[in-house]
Amino acid sequence: HYPGRAAVDAYGNGGFRFAEMSHKGSILCVPSGIYAWAPAAPGEIDAAALERVVAEAEGIELLLIGMGMLPRPLAEPMKDILRTAGIRFEVMATGPAVRTFNVLRGEGRPVAAGFIAVD
C-alpha cells in the first residue's frame, strides 16, 4: 500500500510504476492511496474488488476502470453497486485509463482508478 496519491509513471510487463516504486499485478488508486488489486481479468471484478471504492465514495468524482488490453463492459451487478454508491465510472483499456487518470489527477480532480495489469 502506498499511502498517497501519485501519477502512474509506466505500465506493462504485468505491472505498474508509480512514486519511484514498482508493483507486479493490478492496482487500485483511491483517495487513501494505491493498493494491490486482486482482479487479473475483467471477469474478476466483483463486489469485493469494489469494496474500498465504495467505502471512499465521498472522495471520488469518477472511477476509471482499465480492463486490460481491450475495453470490456463491466458486469451489470458491479455497475449497480457503483451507481448505488453514487460513483460515476468509465470503462476503457488500461493504457487510455492510465493516461486519463494522470491528466485528471494532475488537474486536482477527485478521480479513482482500478487498473488491470497488462503484459
N, CA, C and O atoms as a GROMACS GRO file, in nm:
protein
  476
    1HIS      N    1   0.084  -0.118   0.000
    1HIS     CA    2   0.000   0.000   0.000
    1HIS      C    3   0.088   0.124   0.000
    1HIS      O    4   0.177   0.140   0.084
    2TYR      N    5   0.063   0.213  -0.096
    2TYR     CA    6   0.130   0.342  -0.100
    2TYR      C    7   0.032   0.444  -0.044
    2TYR      O    8  -0.074   0.464  -0.104
    3PRO      N    9   0.063   0.510   0.067
    3PRO     CA   10  -0.034   0.596   0.135
    3PRO      C   11  -0.042   0.738   0.081
    3PRO      O   12  -0.021   0.835   0.154
    4GLY      N   13  -0.072   0.751  -0.046
    4GLY     CA   14  -0.084   0.884  -0.104
    4GLY      C   15  -0.132   0.875  -0.246
    4GLY      O   16  -0.150   0.767  -0.302
    5ARG      N   17  -0.153   0.992  -0.305
    5ARG     CA   18  -0.194   0.998  -0.445
    5ARG      C   19  -0.069   1.019  -0.530
    5ARG      O   20   0.017   1.100  -0.495
    6ALA      N   21  -0.060   0.948  -0.640
    6ALA     CA   22   0.056   0.960  -0.727
    6ALA      C   23   0.015   0.929  -0.869
    6ALA      O   24  -0.080   0.855  -0.894
    7ALA      N   25   0.088   0.987  -0.963
    7ALA     CA   26   0.069   0.955  -1.104
    7ALA      C   27   0.124   0.815  -1.129
    7ALA      O   28   0.214   0.769  -1.058
    8VAL      N   29   0.071   0.750  -1.229
    8VAL     CA   30   0.124   0.621  -1.273
    8VAL      C   31   0.225   0.653  -1.383
    8VAL      O   32   0.189   0.702  -1.490
    9ASP      N   33   0.352   0.625  -1.354
    9ASP     CA   34   0.460   0.662  -1.446
    9ASP      C   35   0.475   0.566  -1.564
    9ASP      O   36   0.517   0.608  -1.672
   10ALA      N   37   0.442   0.440  -1.544
   10ALA     CA   38   0.456   0.341  -1.650
   10ALA      C   39   0.368   0.221  -1.620
   10ALA      O   40   0.334   0.194  -1.506
   11TYR      N   41   0.332   0.150  -1.726
   11TYR     CA   42   0.255   0.027  -1.711
   11TYR      C   43   0.301  -0.072  -1.816
   11TYR      O   44   0.356  -0.031  -1.919
   12GLY      N   45   0.280  -0.199  -1.793
   12GLY     CA   46   0.321  -0.304  -1.884
   12GLY      C   47   0.405  -0.407  -1.811
   12GLY      O   48   0.433  -0.391  -1.692
   13ASN      N   49   0.444  -0.512  -1.881
   13ASN     CA   50   0.521  -0.620  -1.820
   13ASN      C   51   0.453  -0.674  -1.694
   13ASN      O   52   0.520  -0.718  -1.601
   14GLY      N   53   0.320  -0.670  -1.694
   14GLY     CA   54   0.244  -0.726  -1.583
   14GLY      C   55   0.237  -0.640  -1.459
   14GLY      O   56   0.202  -0.690  -1.352
   15GLY      N   57   0.270  -0.511  -1.470
   15GLY     CA   58   0.266  -0.427  -1.351
   15GLY      C   59   0.268  -0.279  -1.382
   15GLY      O   60   0.240  -0.236  -1.493
   16PHE      N   61   0.302  -0.201  -1.278
   16PHE     CA   62   0.296  -0.055  -1.284
   16PHE      C   63   0.413   0.006  -1.209
   16PHE      O   64   0.468  -0.054  -1.117
   17ARG      N   65   0.451   0.129  -1.249
   17ARG     CA   66   0.548   0.208  -1.174
   17ARG      C   67   0.480   0.338  -1.133
   17ARG      O   68   0.411   0.402  -1.213
   18PHE      N   69   0.499   0.376  -1.006
   18PHE     CA   70   0.444   0.500  -0.952
   18PHE      C   71   0.525   0.538  -0.829
   18PHE      O   72   0.574   0.450  -0.758
   19ALA      N   73   0.539   0.666  -0.804
   19ALA     CA   74   0.606   0.718  -0.685
   19ALA      C   75   0.742   0.650  -0.661
   19ALA      O   76   0.775   0.615  -0.547
   20GLU      N   77   0.820   0.633  -0.767
   20GLU     CA   78   0.952   0.569  -0.761
   20GLU      C   79   0.947   0.427  -0.707
   20GLU      O   80   1.044   0.378  -0.651
   21MET      N   81   0.832   0.362  -0.724
   21MET     CA   82   0.813   0.223  -0.682
   21MET      C   83   0.760   0.144  -0.802
   21MET      O   84   0.713   0.202  -0.900
   22SER      N   85   0.768   0.012  -0.792
   22SER     CA   86   0.705  -0.071  -0.894
   22SER      C   87   0.622  -0.178  -0.826
   22SER      O   88   0.649  -0.218  -0.712
   23HIS      N   89   0.520  -0.223  -0.898
   23HIS     CA   90   0.428  -0.324  -0.843
   23HIS      C   91   0.391  -0.420  -0.955
   23HIS      O   92   0.351  -0.377  -1.063
   24LYS      N   93   0.404  -0.549  -0.930
   24LYS     CA   94   0.358  -0.651  -1.025
   24LYS      C   95   0.213  -0.682  -0.994
   24LYS      O   96   0.177  -0.706  -0.878
   25GLY      N   97   0.129  -0.681  -1.095
   25GLY     CA   98  -0.012  -0.708  -1.077
   25GLY      C   99  -0.096  -0.583  -1.090
   25GLY      O  100  -0.044  -0.475  -1.117
   26SER      N  101  -0.225  -0.598  -1.072
   26SER     CA  102  -0.321  -0.488  -1.085
   26SER      C  103  -0.316  -0.396  -0.964
   26SER      O  104  -0.274  -0.437  -0.856
   27ILE      N  105  -0.359  -0.270  -0.984
   27ILE     CA  106  -0.360  -0.173  -0.874
   27ILE      C  107  -0.493  -0.098  -0.869
   27ILE      O  108  -0.564  -0.085  -0.969
   28LEU      N  109  -0.523  -0.050  -0.748
   28LEU     CA  110  -0.640   0.032  -0.724
   28LEU      C  111  -0.592   0.165  -0.666
   28LEU      O  112  -0.523   0.166  -0.564
   29CYS      N  113  -0.629   0.275  -0.729
   29CYS     CA  114  -0.589   0.409  -0.685
   29CYS      C  115  -0.713   0.480  -0.632
   29CYS      O  116  -0.804   0.513  -0.709
   30VAL      N  117  -0.717   0.504  -0.503
   30VAL     CA  118  -0.830   0.571  -0.437
   30VAL      C  119  -0.775   0.685  -0.352
   30VAL      O  120  -0.654   0.697  -0.338
   31PRO      N  121  -0.861   0.769  -0.295
   31PRO     CA  122  -0.810   0.882  -0.218
   31PRO      C  123  -0.712   0.846  -0.106
   31PRO      O  124  -0.621   0.924  -0.077
   32SER      N  125  -0.729   0.730  -0.044
   32SER     CA  126  -0.640   0.693   0.067
   32SER      C  127  -0.507   0.635   0.022
   32SER      O  128  -0.419   0.615   0.106
   33GLY      N  129  -0.489   0.608  -0.108
   33GLY     CA  130  -0.362   0.558  -0.154
   33GLY      C  131  -0.375   0.462  -0.270
   33GLY      O  132  -0.480   0.449  -0.332
   34ILE      N  133  -0.265   0.394  -0.298
   34ILE     CA  134  -0.259   0.297  -0.407
   34ILE      C  135  -0.239   0.160  -0.344
   34ILE      O  136  -0.150   0.138  -0.262
   35TYR      N  137  -0.326   0.066  -0.385
   35TYR     CA  138  -0.329  -0.067  -0.326
   35TYR      C  139  -0.313  -0.174  -0.435
   35TYR      O  140  -0.347  -0.150  -0.551
   36ALA      N  141  -0.261  -0.290  -0.397
   36ALA     CA  142  -0.267  -0.406  -0.485
   36ALA      C  143  -0.416  -0.437  -0.505
   36ALA      O  144  -0.495  -0.424  -0.412
   37TRP      N  145  -0.451  -0.477  -0.626
   37TRP     CA  146  -0.591  -0.505  -0.657
   37TRP      C  147  -0.601  -0.645  -0.713
   37TRP      O  148  -0.527  -0.679  -0.806
   38ALA      N  149  -0.688  -0.727  -0.658
   38ALA     CA  150  -0.696  -0.870  -0.692
   38ALA      C  151  -0.730  -0.902  -0.837
   38ALA      O  152  -0.672  -0.995  -0.892
   39PRO      N  153  -0.822  -0.830  -0.903
   39PRO     CA  154  -0.860  -0.872  -1.039
   39PRO      C  155  -0.741  -0.874  -1.136
   39PRO      O  156  -0.665  -0.778  -1.147
   40ALA      N  157  -0.730  -0.988  -1.207
   40ALA     CA  158  -0.629  -1.000  -1.311
   40ALA      C  159  -0.693  -1.005  -1.449
   40ALA      O  160  -0.625  -1.006  -1.551
   41ALA      N  161  -0.825  -1.008  -1.451
   41ALA     CA  162  -0.903  -1.011  -1.575
   41ALA      C  163  -1.036  -0.942  -1.549
   41ALA      O  164  -1.082  -0.937  -1.435
   42PRO      N  165  -1.100  -0.888  -1.653
   42PRO     CA  166  -1.225  -0.815  -1.635
   42PRO      C  167  -1.333  -0.892  -1.559
   42PRO      O  168  -1.403  -0.835  -1.476
   43GLY      N  169  -1.346  -1.021  -1.586
   43GLY     CA  170  -1.448  -1.101  -1.520
   43GLY      C  171  -1.425  -1.121  -1.371
   43GLY      O  172  -1.513  -1.170  -1.301
   44GLU      N  173  -1.307  -1.082  -1.322
   44GLU     CA  174  -1.274  -1.098  -1.181
   44GLU      C  175  -1.310  -0.974  -1.098
   44GLU      O  176  -1.290  -0.973  -0.977
   45ILE      N  177  -1.362  -0.871  -1.162
   45ILE     CA  178  -1.405  -0.753  -1.087
   45ILE      C  179  -1.540  -0.786  -1.025
   45ILE      O  180  -1.642  -0.794  -1.094
   46ASP      N  181  -1.538  -0.804  -0.894
   46ASP     CA  182  -1.658  -0.841  -0.821
   46ASP      C  183  -1.684  -0.742  -0.708
   46ASP      O  184  -1.614  -0.641  -0.696
   47ALA      N  185  -1.785  -0.770  -0.627
   47ALA     CA  186  -1.820  -0.679  -0.518
   47ALA      C  187  -1.703  -0.657  -0.423
   47ALA      O  188  -1.681  -0.546  -0.376
   48ALA      N  189  -1.627  -0.762  -0.394
   48ALA     CA  190  -1.512  -0.749  -0.305
   48ALA      C  191  -1.407  -0.655  -0.363
   48ALA      O  192  -1.343  -0.579  -0.290
   49ALA      N  193  -1.389  -0.659  -0.495
   49ALA     CA  194  -1.291  -0.572  -0.560
   49ALA      C  195  -1.332  -0.426  -0.554
   49ALA      O  196  -1.247  -0.337  -0.565
   50LEU      N  197  -1.460  -0.400  -0.536
   50LEU     CA  198  -1.510  -0.262  -0.533
   50LEU      C  199  -1.534  -0.209  -0.392
   50LEU      O  200  -1.574  -0.094  -0.375
   51GLU      N  201  -1.512  -0.292  -0.290
   51GLU     CA  202  -1.540  -0.251  -0.152
   51GLU      C  203  -1.470  -0.122  -0.112
   51GLU      O  204  -1.533  -0.032  -0.056
   52ARG      N  205  -1.340  -0.112  -0.139
   52ARG     CA  206  -1.264   0.006  -0.099
   52ARG      C  207  -1.314   0.130  -0.175
   52ARG      O  208  -1.319   0.239  -0.119
   53VAL      N  209  -1.349   0.113  -0.301
   53VAL     CA  210  -1.402   0.224  -0.380
   53VAL      C  211  -1.531   0.275  -0.318
   53VAL      O  212  -1.548   0.396  -0.299
   54VAL      N  213  -1.621   0.185  -0.286
   54VAL     CA  214  -1.750   0.224  -0.227
   54VAL      C  215  -1.727   0.289  -0.090
   54VAL      O  216  -1.794   0.387  -0.056
   55ALA      N  217  -1.633   0.236  -0.012
   55ALA     CA  218  -1.605   0.292   0.120
   55ALA      C  219  -1.553   0.436   0.111
   55ALA      O  220  -1.573   0.514   0.204
   56GLU      N  221  -1.486   0.469   0.001
   56GLU     CA  222  -1.428   0.603  -0.016
   56GLU      C  223  -1.507   0.687  -0.116
   56GLU      O  224  -1.454   0.785  -0.170
   57ALA      N  225  -1.631   0.651  -0.142
   57ALA     CA  226  -1.713   0.716  -0.244
   57ALA      C  227  -1.724   0.867  -0.229
   57ALA      O  228  -1.729   0.938  -0.329
   58GLU      N  229  -1.727   0.917  -0.107
   58GLU     CA  230  -1.741   1.062  -0.087
   58GLU      C  231  -1.626   1.140  -0.149
   58GLU      O  232  -1.644   1.256  -0.186
   59GLY      N  233  -1.509   1.080  -0.160
   59GLY     CA  234  -1.393   1.148  -0.215
   59GLY      C  235  -1.367   1.118  -0.361
   59GLY      O  236  -1.260   1.151  -0.414
   60ILE      N  237  -1.464   1.053  -0.428
   60ILE     CA  238  -1.444   1.011  -0.568
   60ILE      C  239  -1.551   1.073  -0.657
   60ILE      O  240  -1.670   1.051  -0.636
   61GLU      N  241  -1.507   1.150  -0.755
   61GLU     CA  242  -1.599   1.207  -0.854
   61GLU      C  243  -1.618   1.110  -0.971
   61GLU      O  244  -1.727   1.101  -1.027
   62LEU      N  245  -1.511   1.039  -1.006
   62LEU     CA  246  -1.514   0.950  -1.121
   62LEU      C  247  -1.419   0.833  -1.095
   62LEU      O  248  -1.308   0.852  -1.046
   63LEU      N  249  -1.465   0.712  -1.129
   63LEU     CA  250  -1.382   0.592  -1.122
   63LEU      C  251  -1.350   0.548  -1.264
   63LEU      O  252  -1.441   0.523  -1.344
   64LEU      N  253  -1.222   0.539  -1.295
   64LEU     CA  254  -1.178   0.486  -1.424
   64LEU      C  255  -1.142   0.339  -1.403
   64LEU      O  256  -1.075   0.304  -1.306
   65ILE      N  257  -1.185   0.255  -1.494
   65ILE     CA  258  -1.154   0.113  -1.483
   65ILE      C  259  -1.081   0.070  -1.609
   65ILE      O  260  -1.138   0.069  -1.718
   66GLY      N  261  -0.954   0.035  -1.593
   66GLY     CA  262  -0.872  -0.014  -1.702
   66GLY      C  263  -0.886  -0.165  -1.711
   66GLY      O  264  -0.841  -0.236  -1.621
   67MET      N  265  -0.948  -0.215  -1.818
   67MET     CA  266  -0.985  -0.356  -1.830
   67MET      C  267  -0.879  -0.444  -1.895
   67MET      O  268  -0.910  -0.556  -1.935
   68GLY      N  269  -0.758  -0.397  -1.908
   68GLY     CA  270  -0.655  -0.477  -1.974
   68GLY      C  271  -0.629  -0.423  -2.114
   68GLY      O  272  -0.638  -0.302  -2.137
   69MET      N  273  -0.596  -0.510  -2.206
   69MET     CA  274  -0.560  -0.468  -2.342
   69MET      C  275  -0.679  -0.414  -2.421
   69MET      O  276  -0.663  -0.323  -2.502
   70LEU      N  277  -0.798  -0.468  -2.398
   70LEU     CA  278  -0.916  -0.427  -2.472
   70LEU      C  279  -1.026  -0.384  -2.376
   70LEU      O  280  -1.042  -0.445  -2.271
   71PRO      N  281  -1.100  -0.280  -2.411
   71PRO     CA  282  -1.211  -0.242  -2.324
   71PRO      C  283  -1.320  -0.349  -2.325
   71PRO      O  284  -1.357  -0.400  -2.431
   72ARG      N  285  -1.368  -0.382  -2.209
   72ARG     CA  286  -1.477  -0.479  -2.194
   72ARG      C  287  -1.581  -0.417  -2.103
   72ARG      O  288  -1.546  -0.337  -2.017
   73PRO      N  289  -1.706  -0.451  -2.120
   73PRO     CA  290  -1.808  -0.394  -2.032
   73PRO      C  291  -1.796  -0.448  -1.890
   73PRO      O  292  -1.755  -0.562  -1.868
   74LEU      N  293  -1.830  -0.366  -1.796
   74LEU     CA  294  -1.836  -0.406  -1.657
   74LEU      C  295  -1.966  -0.483  -1.636
   74LEU      O  296  -2.070  -0.445  -1.690
   75ALA      N  297  -1.961  -0.589  -1.557
   75ALA     CA  298  -2.080  -0.670  -1.531
   75ALA      C  299  -2.190  -0.583  -1.469
   75ALA      O  300  -2.162  -0.496  -1.387
   76GLU      N  301  -2.314  -0.607  -1.507
   76GLU     CA  302  -2.427  -0.527  -1.461
   76GLU      C  303  -2.436  -0.518  -1.308
   76GLU      O  304  -2.460  -0.409  -1.256
   77PRO      N  305  -2.416  -0.629  -1.233
   77PRO     CA  306  -2.423  -0.615  -1.087
   77PRO      C  307  -2.318  -0.519  -1.031
   77PRO      O  308  -2.343  -0.452  -0.931
   78MET      N  309  -2.201  -0.511  -1.095
   78MET     CA  310  -2.097  -0.419  -1.049
   78MET      C  311  -2.135  -0.275  -1.083
   78MET      O  312  -2.108  -0.183  -1.005
   79LYS      N  313  -2.198  -0.256  -1.199
   79LYS     CA  314  -2.248  -0.123  -1.234
   79LYS      C  315  -2.350  -0.076  -1.130
   79LYS      O  316  -2.350   0.039  -1.088
   80ASP      N  317  -2.437  -0.168  -1.090
   80ASP     CA  318  -2.539  -0.134  -0.991
   80ASP      C  319  -2.477  -0.094  -0.858
   80ASP      O  320  -2.523   0.000  -0.794
   81ILE      N  321  -2.372  -0.165  -0.815
   81ILE     CA  322  -2.304  -0.132  -0.690
   81ILE      C  323  -2.249   0.010  -0.696
   81ILE      O  324  -2.266   0.088  -0.602
   82LEU      N  325  -2.184   0.045  -0.806
   82LEU     CA  326  -2.125   0.178  -0.821
   82LEU      C  327  -2.234   0.286  -0.829
   82LEU      O  328  -2.221   0.391  -0.767
   83ARG      N  329  -2.338   0.259  -0.905
   83ARG     CA  330  -2.448   0.358  -0.916
   83ARG      C  331  -2.514   0.382  -0.781
   83ARG      O  332  -2.543   0.496  -0.745
   84THR      N  333  -2.537   0.275  -0.706
   84THR     CA  334  -2.599   0.288  -0.574
   84THR      C  335  -2.513   0.372  -0.481
   84THR      O  336  -2.564   0.447  -0.398
   85ALA      N  337  -2.380   0.360  -0.496
   85ALA     CA  338  -2.287   0.438  -0.414
   85ALA      C  339  -2.271   0.581  -0.467
   85ALA      O  340  -2.201   0.661  -0.406
   86GLY      N  341  -2.335   0.612  -0.580
   86GLY     CA  342  -2.325   0.746  -0.637
   86GLY      C  343  -2.194   0.773  -0.708
   86GLY      O  344  -2.151   0.888  -0.718
   87ILE      N  345  -2.129   0.667  -0.757
   87ILE     CA  346  -1.999   0.680  -0.823
   87ILE      C  347  -2.018   0.670  -0.974
   87ILE      O  348  -2.067   0.570  -1.026
   88ARG      N  349  -1.977   0.776  -1.044
   88ARG     CA  350  -1.972   0.771  -1.191
   88ARG      C  351  -1.850   0.689  -1.229
   88ARG      O  352  -1.749   0.690  -1.158
   89PHE      N  353  -1.859   0.617  -1.340
   89PHE     CA  354  -1.746   0.534  -1.381
   89PHE      C  355  -1.734   0.532  -1.532
   89PHE      O  356  -1.830   0.555  -1.606
   90GLU      N  357  -1.613   0.504  -1.576
   90GLU     CA  358  -1.582   0.493  -1.718
   90GLU      C  359  -1.492   0.371  -1.735
   90GLU      O  360  -1.395   0.355  -1.662
   91VAL      N  361  -1.527   0.286  -1.831
   91VAL     CA  362  -1.452   0.164  -1.857
   91VAL      C  363  -1.378   0.179  -1.989
   91VAL      O  364  -1.436   0.222  -2.089
   92MET      N  365  -1.250   0.143  -1.990
   92MET     CA  366  -1.169   0.150  -2.111
   92MET      C  367  -1.051   0.055  -2.097
   92MET      O  368  -1.036  -0.010  -1.994
   93ALA      N  369  -0.968   0.047  -2.199
   93ALA     CA  370  -0.845  -0.032  -2.189
   93ALA      C  371  -0.752   0.032  -2.086
   93ALA      O  372  -0.764   0.151  -2.058
   94THR      N  373  -0.661  -0.046  -2.032
   94THR     CA  374  -0.574   0.005  -1.926
   94THR      C  375  -0.490   0.124  -1.970
   94THR      O  376  -0.479   0.222  -1.895
   95GLY      N  377  -0.432   0.120  -2.088
   95GLY     CA  378  -0.347   0.231  -2.134
   95GLY      C  379  -0.419   0.365  -2.133
   95GLY      O  380  -0.372   0.459  -2.069
   96PRO      N  381  -0.532   0.376  -2.204
   96PRO     CA  382  -0.606   0.502  -2.200
   96PRO      C  383  -0.654   0.539  -2.060
   96PRO      O  384  -0.660   0.657  -2.026
   97ALA      N  385  -0.689   0.440  -1.979
   97ALA     CA  386  -0.734   0.468  -1.843
   97ALA      C  387  -0.621   0.530  -1.761
   97ALA      O  388  -0.645   0.624  -1.684
   98VAL      N  389  -0.499   0.479  -1.776
   98VAL     CA  390  -0.384   0.535  -1.704
   98VAL      C  391  -0.361   0.680  -1.747
   98VAL      O  392  -0.343   0.767  -1.663
   99ARG      N  393  -0.362   0.705  -1.877
   99ARG     CA  394  -0.338   0.840  -1.927
   99ARG      C  395  -0.447   0.937  -1.878
   99ARG      O  396  -0.416   1.048  -1.836
  100THR      N  397  -0.572   0.895  -1.882
  100THR     CA  398  -0.682   0.980  -1.835
  100THR      C  399  -0.671   1.006  -1.685
  100THR      O  400  -0.691   1.118  -1.640
  101PHE      N  401  -0.638   0.902  -1.610
  101PHE     CA  402  -0.619   0.917  -1.465
  101PHE      C  403  -0.512   1.021  -1.435
  101PHE      O  404  -0.531   1.108  -1.351
  102ASN      N  405  -0.399   1.012  -1.504
  102ASN     CA  406  -0.290   1.106  -1.478
  102ASN      C  407  -0.330   1.250  -1.509
  102ASN      O  408  -0.294   1.341  -1.434
  103VAL      N  409  -0.403   1.271  -1.617
  103VAL     CA  410  -0.446   1.406  -1.652
  103VAL      C  411  -0.542   1.460  -1.545
  103VAL      O  412  -0.524   1.571  -1.495
  104LEU      N  413  -0.643   1.382  -1.511
  104LEU     CA  414  -0.743   1.427  -1.413
  104LEU      C  415  -0.681   1.446  -1.275
  104LEU      O  416  -0.712   1.543  -1.206
  105ARG      N  417  -0.593   1.356  -1.234
  105ARG     CA  418  -0.525   1.369  -1.106
  105ARG      C  419  -0.439   1.494  -1.106
  105ARG      O  420  -0.434   1.566  -1.007
  106GLY      N  421  -0.371   1.520  -1.217
  106GLY     CA  422  -0.287   1.639  -1.231
  106GLY      C  423  -0.367   1.768  -1.222
  106GLY      O  424  -0.315   1.872  -1.179
  107GLU      N  425  -0.494   1.763  -1.261
  107GLU     CA  426  -0.583   1.880  -1.250
  107GLU      C  427  -0.643   1.893  -1.110
  107GLU      O  428  -0.717   1.987  -1.082
  108GLY      N  429  -0.610   1.798  -1.023
  108GLY     CA  430  -0.662   1.802  -0.887
  108GLY      C  431  -0.804   1.749  -0.873
  108GLY      O  432  -0.869   1.774  -0.772
  109ARG      N  433  -0.851   1.678  -0.972
  109ARG     CA  434  -0.986   1.622  -0.969
  109ARG      C  435  -0.991   1.500  -0.877
  109ARG      O  436  -0.893   1.426  -0.868
  110PRO      N  437  -1.102   1.477  -0.811
  110PRO     CA  438  -1.116   1.360  -0.723
  110PRO      C  439  -1.146   1.233  -0.803
  110PRO      O  440  -1.259   1.186  -0.806
  111VAL      N  441  -1.044   1.179  -0.868
  111VAL     CA  442  -1.056   1.063  -0.954
  111VAL      C  443  -0.996   0.941  -0.884
  111VAL      O  444  -0.898   0.952  -0.810
  112ALA      N  445  -1.054   0.827  -0.910
  112ALA     CA  446  -1.002   0.699  -0.860
  112ALA      C  447  -0.989   0.608  -0.981
  112ALA      O  448  -1.046   0.636  -1.086
  113ALA      N  449  -0.915   0.499  -0.966
  113ALA     CA  450  -0.898   0.408  -1.079
  113ALA      C  451  -0.864   0.268  -1.032
  113ALA      O  452  -0.795   0.249  -0.932
  114GLY      N  453  -0.914   0.172  -1.108
  114GLY     CA  454  -0.872   0.034  -1.094
  114GLY      C  455  -0.810  -0.007  -1.225
  114GLY      O  456  -0.874   0.001  -1.330
  115PHE      N  457  -0.685  -0.051  -1.221
  115PHE     CA  458  -0.612  -0.086  -1.344
  115PHE      C  459  -0.576  -0.234  -1.342
  115PHE      O  460  -0.505  -0.279  -1.253
  116ILE      N  461  -0.625  -0.308  -1.441
  116ILE     CA  462  -0.583  -0.446  -1.459
  116ILE      C  463  -0.450  -0.444  -1.533
  116ILE      O  464  -0.438  -0.380  -1.638
  117ALA      N  465  -0.352  -0.515  -1.479
  117ALA     CA  466  -0.217  -0.517  -1.537
  117ALA      C  467  -0.220  -0.580  -1.677
  117ALA      O  468  -0.298  -0.670  -1.705
  118VAL      N  469  -0.131  -0.529  -1.763
  118VAL     CA  470  -0.115  -0.581  -1.899
  118VAL      C  471   0.030  -0.621  -1.920
  118VAL      O  472   0.121  -0.572  -1.852
  119ASP      N  473   0.052  -0.711  -2.017
  119ASP     CA  474   0.189  -0.756  -2.047
  119ASP      C  475   0.267  -0.659  -2.129
  119ASP      O  476   0.383  -0.684  -2.161
   0.00000   0.00000   0.00000
